[in-house]
């Protein structure tokens, strides 16, 4: 009985996680709100976070067709 309940709860949990959320809005709306991410010297971030920031900033021109101007 416990094994059946465990399997059922795992199946329900896995099913809920397998469907990615559907994007809302248009590409134009996304591009209008997509801002370049900046960091400061005092920010403490991991190497993985730094990679994600760089990837985000490099992806915007690819997706939106214009280069984000960095606010300095």
Order of alpha helices (4+ residues) and beta strands (2+ residues): alpha-alpha-alpha
